[in-house]
Every structure is written in structure tokens, then in C-alpha cells.
Amino acid sequence: MMFRRLLPAVPGSRVLLSLAGGVMAVAMTAASGFATPSTHTRQVSMTKDIAYAPAQPADSQGHLLDLYVPRSSRPVPLVIFSAGSAWMADNGRQGADKVAAELNPYGFAVAGVSIRSSSQAKFPAQLHDIKGAIRWLRAHAKTYNLDPRRFAIMGDSSGGWTAAMAGVTGDIPALEGDVGVRGPSSAVQAALPFYPPTDFSQMDAHMLDNCTFFNTALGLTGCHGDARSPESLLLGCPIDDCPDKVAAANPLTYVGGRRTPPFMIFHGEQDPLVPYHQGRLLRDALASAGDEVRFVSFPHAGHGPLFDMLSDPGTRKDAYEETSRGGHTTPPRPVTPSWQTIVTFLEAQLRPSAR
């Protein structure tokens, strides 16, 4: 996740700790087009270190992806996963094997995608990278038995930002960039951002403990507005000095006026790194535009981690969900998020007839 390697674990604090069964197999269900768990081993084809574009710089891993595809007699839907690193590392593939272990048994392929770090390239390079990966996967869908009409994207923290940006900017010509294959669509059919940064300019006003923990953890003095903050390094300028770049990197900028795929957003209310308000901003923008969005809040969770949000009882305690569609929002309702929650959402959005 975004800051995991940057933060020391502190005994006795769930928030800080959050910072820091068996092999399932499946049989295809003809009625739904998706897999359901079975007692027989499901074979998975794993291909690593695929270059979706030439390395840039030459020794970087930012244009590599790993692919995990369950055996199927027909093309399977794909979940693209990119992990967070505060944009400080090109290790977005990290954790994709664990995501695949949860989703492959249900008939979903998983691609772990790395994008370039902020030290290797400045925004919008990272958006161009993920779009280049999506286009490459569509261009090679037949080779890997993927259904190019059924792509979803998922990520946590800065990877959640990547998922959100890809979700709201599909096929916008000015944002496509020139990374890798051109021609295929860069649009996805569903997006699942976990605790994503959204509007960098509003982060500091909603930080817990007046940003003390964040500053200490990263050796800063000016919170996200610091010239050395992850967001400032991504944009190549202190965020307070370049509002146009901040707006361009804000997924809210692209909501409204065009079709946006369904979103499912997850955010902890005790997040000391990416304030909970950031996830709610994205939820509110999508809901106001009449788009479909599910927002899962975790009153006791900090900065994830993603896997605890889907399995740990303490992290999931008192979680609740709000759903909006067509301008109508349902009242919050208690939920216990799990990988089955993810599977159910994906099955609803990536039906065989999805476009």
C-alpha cells in the first residue's frame, strides 16, 4: 500500500498497525458466465515480467505487468490491479498474486501492473502508463484468453488514485499519451479504489492530529503541501503553487458530462495518511453526476490495508455502505465487506453482455 514501507509499526495501535482457506478451484456456471468455487483444482496460467511498453528509464520496472489467468473454455473477465507506493516506487505489481488467489477461483483473470514512480517521470506519465497497460491487455486479449469487453481496475492508496483516474478518463484523447500500443480502448467497465487520494488541494484541511503523524513519518514539516510530499513530487511542484496541475490530477475534474463506469470505493475513517474526506469527495462527485457508486466506510480503520478491510474483524467492525445510482442515494446500511463483496460487484458489472 501507499506508505507501508515508510512507516514504523507501533505496538498497541490498530491504526498504525494497519499502516505498516486452501487452494480454491472452480467450475464455470453456464447461466451466469462466471465461476463458482468447486472441489476440483482450477489451473491458472501465470506469466510474469511482460513488457507492455519499453522500459523508461532503461532499468525501471514501471512498464511491466504480471498476468494470472484461470483456465476457461471461453474468454474471461480481467481485473487490473496496481498497488500503492506514494508514487515513490515502480512496484505496482506487488500483491497482485494475493489478489489473484482470491479472484482466480471465481473465473477472473488478474493483471498486476506497475507504473513509473515520481522520480522516474512526472504526472501525467503515470496515467499514460496505466492506459498503455489497459490498451496492451486489450490488444493481446485473444492471446491470453481475456474478454476485452470486461475489464475492471482496482488499487489501494496511490494505486487507488490510479484506479480512479483510469475509471473516469477512459478514451479521452488528450489524456491517452503515447505509452505502448495505440488503438484499443483504454476504458474500463468498473473501478474499485481503496482509500484513494483525490483532490490534493483539500487533503491538509482534513488530516487527523493536525498532520503530526504524517509529517513525522515522512520527515516533512508542511504536510501534503510540503514541496517534498508525495503529491508535490508526483506533480513536480509544491501543490499550492500549481493549481492547474492539481486539477489535472484530480479524478473529480473528469466526473460529469460523460459516462463513468460503476465505482466501489473503500475508505477508513481513521486514515492518518489519506484522509477519509478524499474518498467521500469522489463518492459525492459521482453521486451528484448520477453515476453508480458504492461507498464503504470503516469507522475503525486507518490506511487500510486492503486485505484487512476484506477479512479482519477489527478493521471491518461497524462498517457501513451507501449506494447511489441515477441521482438516488440509499441510507447507510451495515455491511461486513469480504472478497465475496468484491466478487458480487464484479459479477454485476462484468456480465458477458457488458460493454
C-alpha positions as CSV (number, residue, x, y, z in Angstrom):
1,M,0.0,0.0,0.0
2,M,0.9,3.6,-0.3
3,F,3.1,4.3,2.7
4,R,3.6,0.8,4.2
5,R,7.3,0.7,3.8
6,L,7.8,4.2,5.1
7,L,6.1,3.8,8.5
8,P,7.2,2.1,11.6
9,A,4.8,-0.2,13.4
10,V,3.8,1.0,16.9
11,P,2.6,-1.7,19.3
12,G,-0.9,-1.2,20.7
13,S,-2.2,1.0,17.9
14,R,-4.6,-0.6,15.3
15,V,-4.3,2.5,13.1
16,L,-0.5,2.3,13.0
17,L,-0.5,-1.5,12.6
18,S,-2.9,-1.0,9.6
19,L,-0.4,1.3,8.1
20,A,2.6,-0.6,8.3
21,G,-8.7,-21.2,3.0
22,G,-6.6,-23.7,1.0
23,V,-6.5,-23.5,-2.7
24,M,-9.9,-23.0,-4.2
25,A,-10.9,-24.3,-7.6
26,V,-13.9,-23.6,-9.7
27,A,-16.3,-24.8,-12.4
28,M,-17.9,-22.5,-14.9
29,T,-21.6,-21.8,-14.4
30,A,-23.3,-21.6,-17.8
31,A,-26.2,-19.4,-16.6
32,S,-24.0,-16.5,-15.3
33,G,-20.8,-16.9,-17.3
34,F,-18.8,-16.8,-14.0
35,A,-17.0,-19.4,-11.9
36,T,-18.2,-20.6,-8.6
37,P,-16.0,-22.5,-6.1
38,S,-15.8,-26.2,-6.6
39,T,-13.9,-29.1,-5.0
40,H,-11.6,-29.6,-8.1
41,T,-8.3,-27.8,-8.6
42,R,-8.5,-24.9,-11.0
43,Q,-5.4,-24.4,-13.2
44,V,-4.0,-20.9,-13.5
45,S,-1.6,-19.7,-16.2
46,M,0.9,-17.3,-14.7
47,T,3.1,-15.1,-16.9
48,K,5.4,-12.6,-15.3
49,D,7.6,-9.6,-16.4
50,I,5.5,-8.8,-19.5
51,A,6.6,-5.5,-21.0
52,Y,3.6,-3.5,-22.1
53,A,5.9,-0.8,-23.3
54,P,9.7,-0.3,-23.5
55,A,11.3,0.4,-20.1
56,Q,11.7,4.1,-19.4
57,P,14.3,4.7,-17.9
58,A,16.1,1.6,-19.1
59,D,16.5,-0.1,-15.8
60,S,12.9,0.6,-14.5
61,Q,10.1,-1.8,-13.9
62,G,7.3,0.7,-14.5
63,H,6.2,-0.8,-17.8
64,L,5.9,-4.4,-16.6
65,L,2.9,-6.5,-15.7
66,D,2.2,-9.9,-14.4
67,L,-0.8,-11.9,-15.6
68,Y,-2.8,-14.7,-13.8
69,V,-5.4,-16.3,-15.9
70,P,-7.6,-19.2,-14.8
71,R,-8.2,-21.9,-17.3
72,S,-11.5,-21.5,-19.2
73,S,-13.1,-22.7,-22.4
74,R,-14.1,-19.1,-23.2
75,P,-12.6,-15.6,-22.6
76,V,-12.5,-14.5,-19.0
77,P,-13.0,-11.0,-17.5
78,L,-10.0,-9.2,-16.2
79,V,-9.2,-7.3,-13.0
80,I,-6.3,-4.9,-13.4
81,F,-4.5,-4.3,-10.0
82,S,-1.9,-1.7,-9.2
83,A,-0.6,-1.3,-5.7
84,G,0.2,2.0,-3.9
85,S,3.6,3.3,-3.1
86,A,3.0,7.0,-2.6
87,W,4.2,7.1,-6.3
88,M,7.7,6.6,-4.9
89,A,8.3,3.1,-6.4
90,D,7.6,1.2,-9.6
91,N,6.3,-1.8,-7.7
92,G,2.7,-1.7,-8.6
93,R,2.6,-5.5,-9.3
94,Q,3.3,-6.2,-5.6
95,G,0.3,-8.0,-4.1
96,A,-1.3,-9.0,-7.4
97,D,-0.6,-12.6,-6.6
98,K,-2.7,-12.4,-3.5
99,V,-5.5,-10.7,-5.3
100,A,-5.3,-13.4,-8.0
101,A,-5.5,-16.1,-5.3
102,E,-8.8,-14.6,-4.2
103,L,-10.3,-13.9,-7.7
104,N,-9.0,-16.6,-10.0
105,P,-11.2,-19.2,-8.3
106,Y,-14.2,-17.2,-9.4
107,G,-13.1,-17.1,-13.1
108,F,-11.5,-13.6,-13.1
109,A,-8.1,-13.1,-14.5
110,V,-5.8,-10.6,-12.7
111,A,-3.1,-8.4,-14.1
112,G,-0.6,-6.8,-11.7
113,V,0.5,-3.6,-13.4
114,S,3.5,-1.4,-12.5
115,I,3.6,2.3,-13.4
116,R,6.6,4.6,-13.2
117,S,7.5,6.3,-9.9
118,S,7.6,10.1,-9.4
119,S,11.4,10.0,-9.5
120,Q,11.2,8.4,-12.9
121,A,8.6,10.6,-14.5
122,K,6.1,13.3,-13.5
123,F,2.3,13.3,-13.9
124,P,0.6,12.7,-16.3
125,A,3.1,9.9,-17.1
126,Q,1.5,7.6,-14.5
127,L,-1.9,8.0,-16.1
128,H,-0.4,7.4,-19.5
129,D,1.2,4.2,-18.2
130,I,-1.9,2.6,-16.8
131,K,-3.8,3.5,-20.0
132,G,-0.9,2.0,-22.0
133,A,-1.2,-1.2,-20.0
134,I,-5.0,-1.4,-20.5
135,R,-4.6,-0.9,-24.2
136,W,-1.9,-3.6,-24.4
137,L,-4.1,-6.1,-22.5
138,R,-6.9,-5.5,-24.9
139,A,-4.6,-5.8,-27.9
140,H,-3.4,-9.2,-26.6
141,A,-6.7,-10.4,-25.2
142,K,-7.0,-13.2,-27.6
143,T,-3.5,-14.5,-26.8
144,Y,-4.3,-14.7,-23.1
145,N,-8.0,-15.7,-23.4
146,L,-9.2,-12.4,-21.9
147,D,-12.6,-10.8,-22.7
148,P,-11.7,-7.3,-23.9
149,R,-15.2,-6.1,-23.2
150,R,-15.0,-6.9,-19.5
151,F,-12.1,-5.1,-17.8
152,A,-12.2,-3.7,-14.2
153,I,-9.4,-1.8,-12.3
154,M,-8.5,-2.0,-8.6
155,G,-5.8,-0.4,-6.4
156,D,-5.0,0.9,-3.0
157,S,-3.8,4.4,-1.9
158,S,-1.8,5.9,-4.7
159,G,-2.9,2.7,-6.6
160,G,-6.5,3.7,-5.7
161,W,-5.8,7.1,-7.3
162,T,-4.6,5.2,-10.4
163,A,-7.8,3.1,-10.5
164,A,-9.9,6.2,-10.0
165,M,-8.1,8.2,-12.7
166,A,-8.3,5.3,-15.2
167,G,-12.0,4.9,-14.4
168,V,-13.0,8.5,-15.1
169,T,-10.7,9.2,-18.1
170,G,-11.3,6.2,-20.4
171,D,-10.7,7.1,-24.1
172,I,-10.3,10.9,-23.5
173,P,-8.0,11.7,-26.5
174,A,-6.0,14.4,-24.7
175,L,-5.2,12.0,-21.8
176,E,-4.2,8.9,-23.7
177,G,-0.5,9.6,-24.0
178,D,1.9,7.6,-26.2
179,V,2.9,4.7,-24.0
180,G,2.9,1.4,-25.8
181,V,0.1,0.2,-28.1
182,R,-2.3,2.7,-29.6
183,G,-5.7,2.0,-31.0
184,P,-7.6,-0.2,-28.4
185,S,-9.8,1.4,-25.9
186,S,-8.4,2.5,-22.5
187,A,-11.8,2.4,-20.8
188,V,-12.7,0.1,-18.0
189,Q,-16.1,-1.3,-17.1
190,A,-15.7,-1.0,-13.3
191,A,-13.4,0.6,-10.8
192,L,-12.6,-0.3,-7.2
193,P,-10.3,2.3,-5.5
194,F,-9.3,1.7,-1.9
195,Y,-8.5,4.8,0.2
196,P,-7.6,6.9,-2.9
197,P,-6.1,10.4,-2.8
198,T,-8.4,12.6,-5.0
199,D,-8.2,16.3,-4.6
200,F,-4.7,17.0,-3.3
201,S,-5.6,20.7,-2.5
202,Q,-8.1,19.6,0.1
203,M,-6.0,16.9,1.9
204,D,-4.4,19.1,4.6
205,A,-7.6,20.6,5.9
206,H,-8.9,17.1,6.8
207,M,-5.8,15.4,8.2
208,L,-6.0,13.8,11.6
209,D,-3.9,15.1,14.5
210,N,-3.0,18.3,12.6
211,C,-0.8,16.2,10.3
212,T,1.7,15.4,13.1
213,F,1.9,11.7,12.3
214,F,2.2,12.2,8.5
215,N,4.9,14.8,8.9
216,T,6.9,12.6,11.3
217,A,6.6,9.5,9.2
218,L,7.8,11.2,6.1
219,G,10.2,13.7,7.6
220,L,8.2,16.7,6.4
221,T,7.0,19.9,8.0
222,G,4.3,21.1,5.6
223,C,2.0,18.1,5.3
224,H,0.8,17.4,1.8
225,G,1.6,21.0,0.8
226,D,5.3,20.4,1.6
227,A,7.5,20.6,-1.6
228,R,8.7,17.1,-0.6
229,S,5.3,15.5,-0.1
230,P,4.4,12.6,-2.4
231,E,1.8,14.7,-4.2
232,S,4.2,17.5,-4.8
233,L,6.9,15.1,-6.1
234,L,4.3,13.5,-8.4
235,L,3.4,16.8,-10.0
236,G,6.9,18.3,-9.9
237,C,5.9,21.4,-7.9
238,P,4.6,22.2,-4.5
239,I,0.8,21.5,-4.8
240,D,-0.1,25.0,-3.5
241,D,1.9,26.6,-6.3
242,C,0.4,24.7,-9.3
243,P,-3.4,24.5,-9.0
244,D,-3.8,23.7,-12.7
245,K,-1.6,20.5,-12.3
246,V,-3.5,19.6,-9.1
247,A,-6.8,19.9,-11.0
248,A,-5.5,17.8,-13.9
249,A,-4.5,15.0,-11.4
250,N,-7.9,15.1,-9.7
251,P,-10.4,12.4,-10.8
252,L,-13.2,14.7,-9.7
253,T,-12.3,17.0,-12.6
254,Y,-13.4,14.4,-15.1
255,V,-16.7,13.4,-13.5
256,G,-19.9,14.5,-15.2
257,G,-20.8,15.1,-18.8
258,R,-19.7,11.7,-19.9
259,R,-20.4,8.1,-19.0
260,T,-18.4,6.8,-16.0
261,P,-18.3,3.1,-15.1
262,P,-19.7,1.9,-11.8
263,F,-17.4,2.6,-8.8
264,M,-17.0,0.8,-5.5
265,I,-14.8,2.9,-3.0
266,F,-13.4,1.8,0.3
267,H,-12.0,4.2,3.0
268,G,-11.1,4.1,6.7
269,E,-12.4,7.0,8.8
270,Q,-9.2,6.9,10.9
271,D,-6.8,7.1,8.0
272,P,-3.8,9.4,9.1
273,L,-2.3,9.5,5.6
274,V,-5.0,9.9,3.0
275,P,-7.9,11.5,4.9
276,Y,-11.3,9.8,4.7
277,H,-12.7,13.0,3.2
278,Q,-10.8,12.2,0.0
279,G,-12.8,9.1,-0.7
280,R,-16.0,10.9,0.2
281,L,-15.2,13.6,-2.2
282,L,-15.1,11.1,-5.0
283,R,-18.2,9.4,-3.9
284,D,-20.1,12.7,-3.7
285,A,-19.0,13.8,-7.2
286,L,-20.0,10.5,-8.8
287,A,-23.4,10.5,-6.9
288,S,-24.1,14.2,-7.9
289,A,-23.4,13.3,-11.5
290,G,-25.9,10.4,-11.4
291,D,-23.3,7.8,-11.8
292,E,-23.4,4.4,-10.0
293,V,-21.2,4.4,-6.9
294,R,-21.0,2.2,-3.7
295,F,-19.0,3.7,-0.8
296,V,-17.9,1.5,2.0
297,S,-16.8,3.3,5.2
298,F,-14.7,1.8,8.0
299,P,-15.1,3.8,11.3
300,H,-12.2,1.9,13.0
301,A,-9.8,1.5,10.1
302,G,-6.8,3.6,9.2
303,H,-4.8,3.5,6.0
304,G,-6.2,0.0,5.1
305,P,-4.6,-2.3,4.5
306,L,-6.8,-3.6,1.7
307,F,-6.6,-7.2,2.7
308,D,-7.6,-6.4,6.3
309,M,-10.6,-4.4,5.1
310,L,-11.9,-7.6,3.5
311,S,-11.0,-10.1,6.2
312,D,-10.1,-8.7,9.6
313,P,-12.9,-8.4,12.1
314,G,-11.5,-5.4,14.0
315,T,-10.9,-3.5,10.8
316,R,-14.4,-4.3,9.5
317,K,-16.2,-3.5,12.7
318,D,-19.2,-1.2,12.3
319,A,-18.5,-0.8,8.5
320,Y,-21.4,0.6,6.5
321,E,-22.2,1.2,2.9
322,E,-24.0,4.0,0.9
323,T,-25.2,3.3,-2.7
324,S,-26.0,5.9,-5.3
325,R,-27.4,5.4,-8.8
326,G,-29.2,7.7,-11.1
327,G,-29.2,10.5,-8.5
328,H,-30.8,8.4,-5.8
329,T,-28.8,7.5,-2.7
330,T,-29.8,4.8,-0.2
331,P,-29.4,5.4,3.5
332,P,-26.2,3.9,5.1
333,R,-26.6,0.2,5.9
334,P,-24.3,-2.1,8.0
335,V,-22.0,-4.4,5.9
336,T,-19.3,-6.9,6.5
337,P,-17.0,-6.4,3.5
338,S,-15.2,-9.5,2.2
339,W,-13.8,-10.9,-1.0
340,Q,-17.3,-12.1,-1.8
341,T,-18.4,-8.4,-1.8
342,I,-15.8,-7.8,-4.5
343,V,-16.8,-10.8,-6.5
344,T,-20.5,-9.9,-6.3
345,F,-19.7,-6.3,-7.5
346,L,-17.6,-7.6,-10.4
347,E,-20.1,-10.2,-11.4
348,A,-22.8,-7.5,-11.6
349,Q,-20.6,-5.1,-13.7
350,L,-18.7,-7.6,-15.9
351,R,-21.5,-9.7,-17.2
352,P,-20.8,-11.4,-20.5
353,S,-23.0,-8.7,-22.2
354,A,-21.1,-5.8,-20.6
355,R,-19.8,-3.2,-23.0
